[in-house]
Amino acid sequence: MFEDLKVWMNGKMVPWNEANVHVLSHGFSRGSAIFEVFGIHPGPSGPVAFRMDRHLERLFRSAELLGMEMAYDEKQLTQAVVQSVAANRISRGLIKLMAFYGEQAVISLIPNSKLDVAVCGIPAFEDLGLDQAAPIDICFSTYRKLHPATAPVEAKACANYLSGMLARKDAKNRGFDVGILLTLEGFVAEGSVESIFLVKDGVLKTPKPGNILRSVTRLSILEAAPAAGIKVCEEQITPEQLMDADEVFVCHTGAKMIPVKRIENRVLGEVPGPVTKTLRRLMDDICNSRDNRFTSWLQPVG
Ligand SMILES: Cc1ncc(COP(=O)(O)O)c(C=O)c1O
């Protein structure tokens, strides 16, 4: 199904099957690639990207944290997104943007080049799970979140996802959908590809930055919630606090918000709970251009 798609690669649109790198490229063989994923939604006069400015800002921040130099600036990348959306006729879907050293790394560890870029525009299809709202079961992973002293965990770097893969496998093997990684100090961090929120006594809480990816969805929920009269708080969260929460949900670009119905052996009551429901409606309205307080979050890309 992807064969008909086109990928923007270093300034050219190429067929999906030709968007390749060498097996010994640094990005592949050393795992040094960085990336971004963001949503495309139908807007009032064409497709719009959800907070593309924030995603591109995070991409440049990832490069900076890892001492990498981008070969394209934000304006050029925005144009690449516009071209990818048009070439693949996307009204709802995702952009997956990879920045990587295409340079071969037969022995070298430190590359000399700037980052190549590929922008993949992917129209929505069922397995992408966009806007998936079915409640899930989560557990505490036996794997811990990478410690920020080992590598910058705020960089959205492919190499950081090995532990995410292990955590997800471990959760699936134990009959759960998502494993929540704790920090080495034992506080709640996040899932493999999702941030986590809890609601206690009407207050929305999420782990503070430091050990987690600065998720754009997480930030958006924190910024939007007060508009719905919901108090927010970023703090260190213990596993016990999560177990004792009134409501829990995870979030990421694809699904936006997914309510949790079970944490380990504790089954939550009403799912989704009232705060989760309110926030989901709010986020849905924002993404679908129905809330004019947040129109600046949607950048036209077509
Ligand atoms: C580790 C991790 N945390 C959180 C998220 C959610 O981030 P965003 O809202 O920017 O998609 C992701 C997304 O892939 C992730 O990989």
The ligand as a Gaussian input file, in Angstrom:
#p B3LYP/6-31G(d) Opt

LIG

0 1
 C        9.168000       8.411000      24.473000
 C        8.008000       9.208000      23.982000
 N        7.290000       9.919000      24.859000
 C        6.233000      10.661000      24.464000
 C        5.845000      10.694000      23.135000
 C        4.710000      11.573000      22.689000
 O        5.257000      12.654000      21.996000
 P        4.406000      13.518000      20.969000
 O        3.240000      14.028000      21.718000
 O        5.315000      14.631000      20.573000
 O        4.023000      12.608000      19.871000
 C        6.582000       9.975000      22.186000
 C        6.188000       9.999000      20.781000
 O        6.639000       9.235000      19.953000
 C        7.685000       9.210000      22.612000
 O        8.385000       8.504000      21.743000

